[in-house]
Amino acid sequence: MKMEEVRSIARSHSISPGKLSKTELIKCIQADEGNFDCFASAYDGECDQMGCRWREDCFAAACRGEPS
């Protein structure tokens, strides 16, 4: 998902994107939605959150070793 889409989702949750990284912003959104703020933490390629909207990006970010 592109950063502008993430910012838009954040704004819809009344979260100010400011200078947050994509990973930080997604974790804020996850927490606001009442979910685990676990984005980019699936280092072993496993995750039980099958319905997560961030799933594809999460695996890619974890493989790149982005800070979580």
N, C-alpha and C positions, 0 to 999 in steps of 0.2 A: 504494500500500500504506500502511496506517495505521501510525503510529509504534509502537503497541503490538506489531504484527506484526513490525516490524523489530527491536524490542528482544528479542522472543522468539527470533528467528533468531540474533541476536547471542549471547544466552545459550546457545543450543545449540552455539555455536562457542567457548564459554568466554570470551566478550568481555563485559566489564562495560560496560553502556550509559552509566552515570554521567550526566554532563551533556552528552554529545556531541550535536551536531545530527544530524538525520536523514541529511544528506549525509555527515558525518564517520563516522557509524556504518556506513552502507552501504559506504563505501570500506574500512573496517576489515574488514568481512565479505568483501568482494570479495578483498582481499589474503589473508585467511586461507584462502579457497577456492582460492588459487593463480591468481586471475584478475587482469586489469588493474584497478587501483583508479581507474576513470575515470568514476564516477557524476557526472552533471550536466555532462559536458564535450562533449556532442554539440550544440554551438552551431549547427552548420550542418545539423542534422537528419539526419546520416548516422552510421551505426555498423555495423560488420561483425560484431558479437556478436549474432547472431540468436537464440540460445538463452538470453540473459541474463534472469534473473528480474526485473531492475530496469528493463528496457528502456522500458516505458511511463512509469514515474515519472521515469526519467532524461531523456527528451525533454521532459517537462513542466517539470522543474526547470531544464533548460538554457534553455528558452524564457523562464522567469521570471528568468533571470540569477542563480540562487542561486550563492553562492560555492562553488567546487569545490576 
